[in-house]
Amino acid sequence: MNAPSRATMLARLGRPASGWANTPIVKGSTYLFENVAQWRSTRARREQERVLSYGARGNETVYALEDAITELEAGYRTKLFPTGLAAIAATLLACLKCGDHVLISEGVYEPVKRLCATQLVNYGITYSFFAADDADWQRHLRPETRMVYAESPSSLLYDMLDLPAMSQVCRARGILLCADNTWGSCLNYQPLALGCDISILAATKYLGGHSDVMMGSVTTNEANFPALENASINLGQTVSAEDAFLVLRGLRTLQLRLERHAESALAIAAWLNEQEAVRTVWHPALPGDQGYALWQRDAHGSNGLLTIEFDPALSAECIEQGIDRMQLFGIGSSWGGFESLVLPVDPARTRLAAQPTAPGYLLRLHIGLEGQEDLKQDLGRLLGALS
C-alpha cells in the first residue's frame, strides 16, 4: 500500500483511534491513581516513556499534537513549549554546557542572538556566526563546537543553506546540527530528513494559522530526545490543552493554506519585481533568487513571506507615509496567520549591513489569504505614494 498523501495525513494525524473526530480538550492538573503501587510504577516509568502522571507532563490533547508534529517532521519524538523562543532556549540549554561553543548562521531569528549574548554567556557557553553563502563555513568550527544552529531559509532575506552537506561535516565531527524550521512548517521543509538532529519551529505561525495561539515545538532523533525532555521538565515548560487543540485544528488546513499563501506570494513577488520603485525582491521560490536552486532541490513548497528593497533614492519618510496609506496590510511583528502584514526591516539585522553602500529601505511582507488583486491594489497605494 502506498504511503498516504500529505493531505490525508493532515486530516488524520492526532485524532483518536475511535469516537470523536477531534481529540477533545483535556483539562487537569492532578492525575489520580487507583493505588500506591500504580502511582509508584507510573513515576518510575515516566522517566523512560510517556505516561499520564501530572498536568505539567502533558495530557491526551498535548500528546496528540506532539505525535502529529513528530509524524510530519519525520522524527523520533516532539516536545511542546509555550513559544517558539522557549523551544529554542530549552534546546540550547539541553544540548550545551559550560565550555561548549555553538556556531550560528547569521540570518537566524534575532532573539536567538540576544539569547546567546545575554544568557548563554553567563553559563560559559560561547558562540559565533557564519554567513549562509560561505562555501568554507566549516573553518569557523572549533574543537569545542558542540552544535551548529541554522535557520534555512533565513529570517528576513531567506538565504538557503545546504543542510545535507552541512550534516555530513557535523556528523563526521560529532557535532549536533539543529535547524529552525518555522519557515518550512513541517510540510515545505524537513530538516531531519535532510540530515539534521533537531528541528525547531514556532507553531505560532503556519501550524496555528489563525493568529490566536502561541507555541513552539522541538522534534529530535532518538539520541537527543532524553536531554530535551529533561530540560523541559527542569525548566517547567508546558502548554495548555486549549492551545494544543487550536494548533491541531490548524493542522487540518495547513496544506491548503500554505498552497494559497505560496501561490499569492509568488505572483505578488513577480509583480513587485517589475515595479520601478522596487530594486530587489527576496523570495526563495522566485526564479533568480540566490537560493532558488537549493529551494528547488530541498523544499516541497513555499509560503507567504517575501522582503523587498526599495530604490535607495527613495526616502524612508516617503515610504512610511505610503505604508500608512495601506488598508489591507496590517503592521505587525508576526506572520503565518490568515492576514497580510508589513514590517520595516532594519538593514543592520541582515547581511546587507556588511555592504560598502547602504541598501534601500527594506520591507518584509507576509501575503495572507486575501485576494491577490486586492492585495496588489493595496500595495499600489504604497507605490502610488512614491511616484
PABA-224625 format. One record per residue (C-alpha): residue number from 1; residue in one letter; x, y, z. Coordinates in nm, 2 decimals, m for minus. Example, Ala and Ser with C-alpha at 12.3 -4.5 7.8 and 13.67 -1.06 7.14 Angstrom:
BEGIN
R   n res      u      v      w
R   1   A   1.23  m0.45   0.78
R   2   S   1.37  m0.11   0.71
% end
This chain:
BEGIN
R   n res      u      v      w
R   1   M   0.00   0.00   0.00
R   2   N   0.13   0.34  m0.09
R   3   A   0.21   0.59   0.18
R   4   P  m0.08   0.84   0.24
R   5   S  m0.05   1.18   0.08
R   6   R   0.02   1.48   0.30
R   7   A  m0.34   1.60   0.27
R   8   T  m0.46   1.26   0.41
R   9   M  m0.20   1.27   0.68
R  10   L  m0.31   1.62   0.79
R  11   A  m0.67   1.51   0.80
R  12   R  m0.60   1.21   1.03
R  13   L  m0.29   1.29   1.25
R  14   G  m0.36   1.35   1.61
R  15   R  m0.71   1.21   1.61
R  16   P  m0.84   0.94   1.85
R  17   A  m0.85   0.58   1.72
R  18   S  m1.23   0.59   1.76
R  19   G  m1.50   0.82   1.87
R  20   W  m1.45   1.19   1.84
R  21   A  m1.33   1.32   1.51
R  22   N  m1.10   1.56   1.70
R  23   T  m0.91   1.49   2.02
R  24   P  m1.11   1.67   2.29
R  25   I  m0.96   1.93   2.52
R  26   V  m0.85   1.76   2.83
R  27   K  m0.81   2.00   3.13
R  28   G  m0.65   1.90   3.45
R  29   S  m0.35   1.94   3.68
R  30   T  m0.39   1.64   3.92
R  31   Y  m0.40   1.29   3.79
R  32   L  m0.54   1.03   4.03
R  33   F  m0.41   0.68   4.07
R  34   E  m0.60   0.37   4.19
R  35   N  m0.34   0.27   4.45
R  36   V   0.01   0.34   4.57
R  37   A   0.17   0.07   4.36
R  38   Q   0.02   0.23   4.04
R  39   W   0.14   0.57   4.14
R  40   R   0.49   0.44   4.22
R  41   S   0.51   0.24   3.89
R  42   T   0.40   0.54   3.69
R  43   R   0.66   0.77   3.84
R  44   A   0.93   0.52   3.76
R  45   R   0.81   0.46   3.40
R  46   R   0.77   0.83   3.32
R  47   E   1.14   0.87   3.31
R  48   Q   1.16   0.64   3.01
R  49   E   0.82   0.66   2.85
R  50   R   0.53   0.89   2.81
R  51   V   0.25   0.82   3.06
R  52   L  m0.01   1.03   3.23
R  53   S   0.11   1.14   3.57
R  54   Y   0.07   1.51   3.62
R  55   G  m0.06   1.81   3.42
R  56   A   0.28   1.97   3.37
R  57   R   0.40   1.65   3.19
R  58   G   0.11   1.67   2.94
R  59   N  m0.22   1.51   2.87
R  60   E  m0.41   1.34   2.58
R  61   T  m0.46   1.67   2.39
R  62   V  m0.09   1.77   2.42
R  63   Y   0.03   1.42   2.33
R  64   A  m0.19   1.41   2.02
R  65   L  m0.03   1.73   1.89
R  66   E   0.32   1.60   1.98
R  67   D   0.26   1.28   1.78
R  68   A   0.12   1.47   1.48
R  69   I   0.42   1.70   1.46
R  70   T   0.66   1.41   1.51
R  71   E   0.50   1.24   1.21
R  72   L   0.52   1.55   0.99
R  73   E   0.88   1.62   1.09
R  74   A   0.98   1.26   1.04
R  75   G   1.14   1.25   1.38
R  76   Y   1.16   1.03   1.70
R  77   R   0.96   1.24   1.94
R  78   T   0.84   1.60   2.00
R  79   K   0.82   1.83   2.30
R  80   L   0.59   2.14   2.30
R  81   F   0.68   2.48   2.45
R  82   P   0.48   2.80   2.52
R  83   T   0.66   3.00   2.25
R  84   G   0.90   2.94   1.97
R  85   L   1.17   3.12   2.16
R  86   A   1.11   2.90   2.46
R  87   A   1.16   2.60   2.24
R  88   I   1.49   2.74   2.11
R  89   A   1.61   2.83   2.46
R  90   A   1.53   2.49   2.60
R  91   T   1.71   2.32   2.32
R  92   L   2.03   2.52   2.36
R  93   L   2.03   2.46   2.73
R  94   A   1.96   2.09   2.69
R  95   C   2.24   2.04   2.44
R  96   L   2.51   2.28   2.56
R  97   K   2.72   2.31   2.88
R  98   C   2.99   2.53   3.02
R  99   G   3.29   2.53   2.78
R 100   D   3.09   2.44   2.47
R 101   H   3.07   2.65   2.15
R 102   V   2.77   2.69   1.92
R 103   L   2.82   2.81   1.56
R 104   I   2.52   3.00   1.43
R 105   S   2.41   3.10   1.08
R 106   E   2.40   3.48   1.05
R 107   G   2.04   3.50   0.94
R 108   V   1.87   3.35   1.24
R 109   Y   1.57   3.48   1.43
R 110   E   1.70   3.80   1.60
R 111   P   1.61   3.69   1.96
R 112   V   1.85   3.39   1.93
R 113   K   2.14   3.64   1.91
R 114   R   2.01   3.82   2.22
R 115   L   1.97   3.48   2.40
R 116   C   2.33   3.40   2.33
R 117   A   2.47   3.74   2.42
R 118   T   2.27   3.79   2.74
R 119   Q   2.20   3.44   2.87
R 120   L   2.42   3.16   2.74
R 121   V   2.74   3.36   2.80
R 122   N   2.65   3.36   3.17
R 123   Y   2.68   2.98   3.17
R 124   G   3.02   2.97   3.00
R 125   I   2.88   2.89   2.65
R 126   T   3.05   3.07   2.36
R 127   Y   2.90   3.14   2.02
R 128   S   3.00   3.28   1.68
R 129   F   2.84   3.33   1.34
R 130   F   2.89   3.22   0.98
R 131   A   2.74   3.35   0.66
R 132   A   2.50   3.14   0.46
R 133   D   2.69   3.19   0.14
R 134   D   3.03   3.10   0.29
R 135   A   3.14   2.79   0.10
R 136   D   3.41   2.73   0.36
R 137   W   3.18   2.77   0.66
R 138   Q   3.34   2.48   0.85
R 139   R   3.66   2.68   0.91
R 140   H   3.46   2.85   1.19
R 141   L   3.42   2.52   1.37
R 142   R   3.63   2.49   1.69
R 143   P   3.75   2.19   1.89
R 144   E   3.48   2.28   2.15
R 145   T   3.20   2.33   1.90
R 146   R   2.91   2.11   2.02
R 147   M   2.63   2.24   1.79
R 148   V   2.57   2.42   1.46
R 149   Y   2.25   2.61   1.47
R 150   A   2.10   2.71   1.14
R 151   E   1.79   2.88   1.00
R 152   S   1.71   2.78   0.65
R 153   P   1.57   2.98   0.47
R 154   S   1.70   3.25   0.70
R 155   S   1.49   3.53   0.86
R 156   L   1.43   3.84   0.66
R 157   L   1.63   3.76   0.34
R 158   Y   1.55   3.38   0.31
R 159   D   1.91   3.26   0.24
R 160   M   1.91   2.88   0.18
R 161   L   2.16   2.66   0.35
R 162   D   2.29   2.33   0.21
R 163   L   2.17   2.12   0.51
R 164   P   2.26   1.78   0.37
R 165   A   2.62   1.89   0.31
R 166   M   2.64   2.05   0.65
R 167   S   2.51   1.74   0.82
R 168   Q   2.79   1.53   0.67
R 169   V   3.05   1.77   0.81
R 170   C   2.88   1.78   1.15
R 171   R   2.83   1.41   1.18
R 172   A   3.19   1.33   1.10
R 173   R   3.30   1.56   1.39
R 174   G   3.03   1.45   1.64
R 175   I   2.86   1.80   1.62
R 176   L   2.48   1.84   1.65
R 177   L   2.31   2.01   1.36
R 178   C   1.99   2.20   1.47
R 179   A   1.76   2.39   1.24
R 180   D   1.49   2.64   1.29
R 181   N   1.21   2.51   1.06
R 182   T   0.95   2.77   1.12
R 183   W   0.96   2.88   0.75
R 184   G   0.91   2.52   0.64
R 185   S   0.63   2.44   0.89
R 186   C   0.68   2.06   0.86
R 187   L   0.54   2.05   0.50
R 188   N   0.76   2.27   0.30
R 189   Y   1.09   2.15   0.45
R 190   Q   1.20   1.86   0.67
R 191   P   1.54   1.93   0.83
R 192   L   1.56   1.59   1.00
R 193   A   1.52   1.42   0.66
R 194   L   1.80   1.64   0.53
R 195   G   2.04   1.52   0.80
R 196   C   1.97   1.75   1.10
R 197   D   1.95   1.61   1.45
R 198   I   1.70   1.86   1.58
R 199   S   1.42   2.06   1.42
R 200   I   1.26   2.36   1.59
R 201   L   0.95   2.56   1.48
R 202   A   0.72   2.82   1.61
R 203   A   0.38   2.66   1.58
R 204   T   0.25   3.02   1.64
R 205   K   0.30   3.07   1.27
R 206   Y   0.15   2.85   1.00
R 207   L   0.07   2.54   1.21
R 208   G  m0.17   2.75   1.42
R 209   G  m0.26   2.97   1.12
R 210   H  m0.52   3.19   1.28
R 211   S  m0.31   3.44   1.48
R 212   D  m0.47   3.32   1.80
R 213   V  m0.21   3.09   1.97
R 214   M   0.15   3.10   2.08
R 215   M   0.35   2.77   2.08
R 216   G   0.69   2.62   1.99
R 217   S   0.79   2.26   1.92
R 218   V   1.11   2.07   1.91
R 219   T   1.14   1.74   1.73
R 220   T   1.46   1.53   1.76
R 221   N   1.61   1.20   1.66
R 222   E   1.62   0.93   1.93
R 223   A   1.97   1.01   2.06
R 224   N   1.89   1.37   2.15
R 225   F   1.54   1.34   2.29
R 226   P   1.63   1.25   2.66
R 227   A   1.83   1.56   2.71
R 228   L   1.55   1.78   2.56
R 229   E   1.28   1.62   2.78
R 230   N   1.50   1.66   3.09
R 231   A   1.54   2.03   3.01
R 232   S   1.17   2.07   2.95
R 233   I   1.09   1.91   3.29
R 234   N   1.36   2.11   3.48
R 235   L   1.25   2.44   3.33
R 236   G   0.88   2.37   3.39
R 237   Q   0.79   2.40   3.03
R 238   T   0.43   2.31   2.93
R 239   V   0.15   2.41   2.71
R 240   S  m0.22   2.43   2.77
R 241   A  m0.47   2.18   2.63
R 242   E  m0.66   2.46   2.47
R 243   D  m0.36   2.58   2.28
R 244   A  m0.27   2.23   2.17
R 245   F  m0.63   2.19   2.04
R 246   L  m0.60   2.51   1.84
R 247   V  m0.28   2.40   1.67
R 248   L  m0.43   2.06   1.60
R 249   R  m0.72   2.24   1.44
R 250   G  m0.48   2.45   1.23
R 251   L  m0.31   2.13   1.10
R 252   R  m0.62   2.02   0.92
R 253   T  m0.60   2.31   0.67
R 254   L  m0.22   2.35   0.68
R 255   Q  m0.16   2.23   0.32
R 256   L  m0.45   2.42   0.17
R 257   R  m0.34   2.74   0.35
R 258   L   0.02   2.71   0.26
R 259   E  m0.06   2.65  m0.11
R 260   R  m0.28   2.96  m0.11
R 261   H  m0.01   3.17   0.07
R 262   A   0.26   3.04  m0.17
R 263   E   0.06   3.10  m0.49
R 264   S  m0.03   3.45  m0.40
R 265   A   0.32   3.54  m0.26
R 266   L   0.49   3.42  m0.58
R 267   A   0.26   3.61  m0.80
R 268   I   0.30   3.93  m0.60
R 269   A   0.68   3.88  m0.58
R 270   A   0.70   3.86  m0.95
R 271   W   0.47   4.17  m0.99
R 272   L   0.68   4.37  m0.74
R 273   N   0.99   4.27  m0.92
R 274   E   0.87   4.47  m1.22
R 275   Q   0.79   4.79  m1.02
R 276   E   1.02   5.08  m1.08
R 277   A   1.03   5.17  m0.71
R 278   V   1.15   4.82  m0.61
R 279   R   1.51   4.73  m0.66
R 280   T   1.52   4.38  m0.51
R 281   V   1.27   4.11  m0.41
R 282   W   1.38   3.82  m0.18
R 283   H   1.17   3.51  m0.20
R 284   P   1.33   3.16  m0.24
R 285   A   1.06   3.03  m0.48
R 286   L   1.11   3.33  m0.72
R 287   P   1.33   3.23  m1.02
R 288   G   1.65   3.44  m0.99
R 289   D   1.66   3.44  m0.61
R 290   Q   2.01   3.33  m0.50
R 291   G   1.86   3.04  m0.30
R 292   Y   1.63   2.92  m0.58
R 293   A   1.84   2.62  m0.68
R 294   L   1.86   2.49  m0.32
R 295   W   1.49   2.56  m0.26
R 296   Q   1.40   2.36  m0.57
R 297   R   1.62   2.07  m0.45
R 298   D   1.53   2.05  m0.08
R 299   A   1.19   2.22  m0.03
R 300   H   0.84   2.09  m0.11
R 301   G   0.67   2.42  m0.14
R 302   S   0.68   2.78  m0.02
R 303   N   0.48   3.03   0.19
R 304   G   0.37   3.39   0.21
R 305   L   0.69   3.56   0.31
R 306   L   0.89   3.80   0.10
R 307   T   1.11   4.10   0.15
R 308   I   1.16   4.39  m0.08
R 309   E   1.43   4.66  m0.11
R 310   F   1.32   5.00  m0.25
R 311   D   1.52   5.22  m0.47
R 312   P   1.78   5.38  m0.24
R 313   A   1.69   5.72  m0.38
R 314   L   1.35   5.70  m0.21
R 315   S   1.34   5.84   0.14
R 316   A   1.23   5.64   0.44
R 317   E   0.98   5.91   0.53
R 318   C   0.81   5.89   0.19
R 319   I   0.79   5.51   0.20
R 320   E   0.65   5.51   0.55
R 321   Q   0.39   5.76   0.45
R 322   G   0.29   5.52   0.18
R 323   I   0.28   5.23   0.42
R 324   D   0.04   5.42   0.64
R 325   R  m0.19   5.46   0.34
R 326   M  m0.24   5.08   0.31
R 327   Q  m0.57   4.94   0.41
R 328   L  m0.54   4.56   0.39
R 329   F  m0.19   4.50   0.51
R 330   G  m0.15   4.54   0.88
R 331   I   0.17   4.64   1.06
R 332   G   0.26   4.36   1.29
R 333   S   0.56   4.15   1.40
R 334   S   0.44   3.80   1.34
R 335   W   0.34   3.61   1.03
R 336   G   0.19   3.28   0.93
R 337   G  m0.17   3.38   1.01
R 338   F  m0.45   3.44   0.76
R 339   E  m0.38   3.81   0.74
R 340   S  m0.14   4.01   0.53
R 341   L   0.13   4.21   0.72
R 342   V   0.41   4.46   0.65
R 343   L   0.70   4.53   0.88
R 344   P   1.00   4.76   0.82
R 345   V   1.34   4.57   0.84
R 346   D   1.65   4.72   0.99
R 347   P   1.93   4.65   0.74
R 348   A   2.17   4.62   1.04
R 349   R   1.99   4.30   1.13
R 350   T   2.08   4.15   0.79
R 351   R   2.39   4.05   0.59
R 352   L   2.34   4.37   0.39
R 353   A   2.50   4.56   0.68
R 354   A   2.83   4.44   0.55
R 355   Q   2.78   4.60   0.21
R 356   P   3.01   4.90   0.13
R 357   T   2.70   5.11   0.03
R 358   A   2.38   5.12   0.23
R 359   P   2.08   4.93   0.09
R 360   G   1.75   5.09   0.01
R 361   Y   1.46   5.08   0.25
R 362   L   1.37   4.72   0.34
R 363   L   1.01   4.60   0.40
R 364   R   0.90   4.25   0.49
R 365   L   0.56   4.13   0.36
R 366   H   0.35   3.84   0.46
R 367   I   0.10   3.76   0.19
R 368   G  m0.22   3.64   0.36
R 369   L  m0.53   3.47   0.23
R 370   E  m0.69   3.78   0.09
R 371   G  m0.75   3.80  m0.29
R 372   Q  m0.43   3.86  m0.49
R 373   E  m0.57   4.15  m0.69
R 374   D  m0.70   4.32  m0.37
R 375   L  m0.35   4.29  m0.22
R 376   K  m0.19   4.43  m0.53
R 377   Q  m0.43   4.72  m0.52
R 378   D  m0.33   4.78  m0.16
R 379   L   0.04   4.77  m0.25
R 380   G  m0.05   5.01  m0.52
R 381   R  m0.15   5.27  m0.26
R 382   L   0.20   5.24  m0.12
R 383   L   0.37   5.25  m0.46
R 384   G   0.15   5.54  m0.57
R 385   A   0.27   5.75  m0.28
R 386   L   0.63   5.71  m0.42
R 387   S   0.57   5.84  m0.77
% end
